[in-house]
Amino acid sequence: MRVSTRLLALAALLAGTPLCARAVTVSPNALFIDSRTRSGVLTLYNPGSTAEEIEITFAFGYPRSDLAGAISVALADTAPAGEPSVLGFVRAFPRRLRLEPGQRQTVRILMQPPANLAEGEYWGRVLIHSRGGRPPVEQQQGGIRMQIDLETVIVGAVNYRNGTMRTGVHMDSARATVAARGDSVRVVADISRIGNAAYLGHMTFELVSADGKVLGTTDEDFAVYRALRKVESIAVPAGTSLAGATVRYRFTTERPDIDPESRLAAEPLTGTVPLSR
């Protein structure tokens, strides 16, 4: 008996260099389209030795966190009621194409919003499905032989900005606790967005001694669409006294991975968090 199935491999487009899906690369890693141009361009490139069949689709989703601070993007074919979604008016041209080895191809992402669309930012995810010309992977399980076709999907953000954009973040709560062994400090920060557009920023947490010396630091890029919980750990050097120490934080919109014309600036958010045990 022979069974044919398809295995999907997902690759999230994050900040940084273009990601590779098997033989296909896609850039930029996020599109920010405004109401003046209503269009953006993705560039696909196949540096491999076999042709790739490409299909462009769209979904709704944005980064969310659980109580442990784990962040994920759940994709859905439709957006929940009340969510600002592009799914009703975003299109890709072409939607399907064949990318030969060494070929570069542009795909235009068009927005066709209704005339009465309210001011604000609307969110979505663009999915680039890639199926190559490689033979299926065969597996034998008992008397069943399976053929597994591989498909890779690259997922990137596509945001539409209608009107004047405003963004920022608010620290709803924060706590910093010393680990039982005293070798690290755990920071839990609950952050909410203000304004009408996603906050795409960079966060820095510093462990500061009573006399102002920086004992340790951690930093990373982050995005707040609605609200987010961040859980970070700062290593404590051996033999360090934490008497009177605090955690200092700074959130900025300084993101060199985002084109300056697409970057939404906001005032830096700074503050300190006392240590607890």
Phi, psi and omega in degrees: 000136181241131180239132177250134180218170180235132179256128180260132173246122183259137176231118181278135176278109181250184180294148177121206184286160178303142181270158182250126174252099186056259182254358188253135172246151183226134175213150357285176181277353176203144178246134175237109186249133182253174185285352177280313184267324181057023178203156176213171185231131168257141176248123179253141181220137180246098178274001185278188184254000178232153179290153179236132173270123188245138171227137180252125174228177182226154177213171176250141177169155175206163185298130175229158181235155174261187183295335179275358180087005177288131185253135178214163176238106178275126182263140180222149179287336177228155180267144175299155179304135178090349179275139179281102188243147176268356191300332181282349186217015179259141180222154176240136177224118355284161178269331176231143179200163175247125183253109182284160178305131180079000183272143174243136184220137175264144176238125181268129177258118184249141174252129178234069186286157175294158185295331185262023183297129181292154179295142179145181179258137182242140194243153175192177176230135175261133182246123178254105181273130182234123177234119183270178181268020180281149179293152179298152175277128181259137176228143179248123176231102184064235179266009183251125175255126183247141171250123183249114175272133183264133174230133177251138179237120173265133183243124179230162180277144171222112185244137178248128184249115183248109180091205182277130183258141175223138179213165178172176178224157177232136176275104181289318177199154178206142175216148180230123183236144178275132179297156184304323181276354178074013183263000180200162175240129180260126181248128176241118183236127175257118190239138175235151181271147172239160183093197184239017180217153180301145177264116178247107189219190179230132181246144176227129173244130179237134173271119188241131179286172181299332180264013174090005180278135178281117184267334181189160182210155171214145180207156178191162173283153179204163179225134177240110177270315175238287178214157184209141170253125176249131176239118183234156178235132178246122180291141178252123178302143180303137177080008182276132174276132179255013178298121179078004181285156177222168172251127179254134180238153178213123176247129179225166175260022179281099183231095180296343179281349179255132180305134182306327180289339181261350185282129175264117183276148175213157178296139177301145175252123182230159178176180179229154180231127178288154177275145173227160181241000000 
